[in-house]
Amino acid sequence: MSDTPFSTWLRSKTTLPGLLGLGIYAPGKPTLVQTCSSGVSEPALENAWRCVAETIPVLQINQFPTAGFRFVFGKAFVHCERRPDGTCVGVCASRDDKVFPPDELERLLAEFHAL
C-alpha cells in the first residue's frame, strides 16, 4: 500500500472494534484495502472491494444514486460512500450496534470526507 493520506488513514483504523475492513477506490488509481480482522484475509477483501467498485458504474448507468449505498449480509455490512471527486470508501463492519456503533460509522465517513 502506497504512502498517501488515504493509506495512512486506512492503517490507523485497524484496531477499531467491530471493523472488519476498509477499502478506497478512486477512478484511475490503484484500489487500497486494509483488513481489520483476522477473520478477513487481504485477498478476500481485495476481491470483494473490486466487485463493489465495479458495481458503482453499473449503478450510475441505471440511474441509481451512488453517493451512498450499503450491502447487508448476515452479521456484517459494507457501507459505501462516494465523494464529489469520485473517490469512494467501503466500510465493512459488524451489524451488531453494540460491537460497531452507528456513530462510529458516521465518524469514519466524516474523516474520509475531510481527507
C-alpha positions as CSV (number, residue, x, y, z in Angstrom):
1,M,0.0,0.0,0.0
2,S,1.5,3.3,-1.0
3,D,2.1,6.1,1.5
4,T,-0.8,8.5,0.8
5,P,-3.2,10.3,3.1
6,F,-5.7,7.5,2.3
7,S,-3.3,4.7,3.0
8,T,-2.2,6.3,6.3
9,W,-5.8,6.8,7.3
10,L,-6.7,3.1,6.5
11,R,-3.7,1.8,8.5
12,S,-4.8,3.9,11.5
13,K,-8.2,2.2,11.7
14,T,-7.0,-1.5,12.1
15,T,-7.8,-1.8,15.8
16,L,-11.4,-0.3,15.8
17,P,-13.7,-2.9,17.5
18,G,-16.2,-4.4,15.0
19,L,-14.5,-3.1,11.9
20,L,-13.7,-5.9,9.5
21,G,-12.0,-4.0,6.7
22,L,-11.8,-0.8,4.7
23,G,-11.3,0.0,1.0
24,I,-10.7,3.1,-1.0
25,Y,-11.5,3.3,-4.8
26,A,-10.5,6.3,-6.8
27,P,-11.1,6.3,-10.6
28,G,-7.8,5.6,-12.4
29,K,-5.9,4.9,-9.3
30,P,-4.9,1.6,-7.6
31,T,-7.5,0.3,-5.1
32,L,-6.4,0.4,-1.4
33,V,-7.7,-2.1,1.1
34,Q,-7.0,-2.7,4.8
35,T,-8.1,-5.7,6.8
36,C,-9.0,-5.0,10.4
37,S,-9.9,-8.5,11.5
38,S,-8.0,-11.8,11.5
39,G,-11.2,-13.4,10.0
40,V,-10.9,-11.4,6.8
41,S,-7.9,-12.0,4.5
42,E,-6.4,-9.3,2.4
43,P,-7.0,-11.3,-0.9
44,A,-10.7,-11.8,0.1
45,L,-11.1,-8.1,0.9
46,E,-9.4,-7.0,-2.3
47,N,-11.7,-9.3,-4.3
48,A,-14.8,-8.1,-2.5
49,W,-13.8,-4.4,-2.8
50,R,-13.0,-4.8,-6.6
51,C,-16.5,-6.2,-7.0
52,V,-18.1,-3.3,-5.1
53,A,-16.0,-0.8,-7.1
54,E,-17.2,-2.4,-10.4
55,T,-20.8,-2.0,-9.1
56,I,-20.6,1.8,-8.9
57,P,-20.6,2.5,-12.7
58,V,-23.4,-0.1,-13.2
59,L,-25.5,1.7,-10.6
60,Q,-24.8,5.0,-12.2
61,I,-25.7,3.8,-15.7
62,N,-29.0,2.6,-14.3
63,Q,-29.6,5.9,-12.6
64,F,-29.3,4.6,-9.0
65,P,-27.9,7.1,-6.5
66,T,-24.2,6.3,-5.7
67,A,-23.4,9.0,-3.1
68,G,-24.1,6.3,-0.5
69,F,-25.2,2.7,-0.6
70,R,-25.0,-0.4,1.5
71,F,-24.8,-4.1,1.1
72,V,-26.1,-6.1,4.1
73,F,-25.1,-9.6,4.9
74,G,-26.0,-12.0,7.8
75,K,-23.8,-10.4,10.5
76,A,-22.0,-7.7,8.6
77,F,-22.5,-4.8,6.2
78,V,-20.5,-2.9,3.6
79,H,-21.3,0.8,3.6
80,C,-20.0,2.7,0.6
81,E,-19.9,6.4,0.3
82,R,-18.6,8.5,-2.7
83,R,-17.1,12.0,-2.6
84,P,-17.8,14.5,-5.3
85,D,-14.3,13.8,-6.8
86,G,-15.4,10.1,-7.4
87,T,-13.3,8.6,-4.6
88,C,-15.3,6.0,-2.7
89,V,-14.8,4.4,0.7
90,G,-16.1,1.0,1.7
91,V,-16.5,0.2,5.4
92,C,-17.1,-3.4,6.2
93,A,-18.2,-3.9,9.8
94,S,-20.3,-5.9,12.2
95,R,-24.1,-5.2,12.1
96,D,-24.2,-5.5,15.9
97,D,-24.7,-2.0,17.2
98,K,-23.0,-3.0,20.5
99,V,-19.9,-4.1,18.6
100,F,-19.8,-1.4,16.0
101,P,-22.0,1.6,17.0
102,P,-23.6,3.7,14.2
103,D,-21.9,6.8,15.5
104,E,-18.5,5.1,14.7
105,L,-19.6,4.7,11.1
106,E,-20.6,8.4,10.9
107,R,-17.2,9.4,12.4
108,L,-15.3,7.3,9.9
109,L,-17.3,8.8,7.0
110,A,-16.7,12.3,8.2
111,E,-12.9,11.6,8.4
112,F,-13.0,10.2,4.9
113,H,-14.7,13.3,3.5
114,A,-12.2,15.5,5.3
115,L,-9.1,13.8,3.7
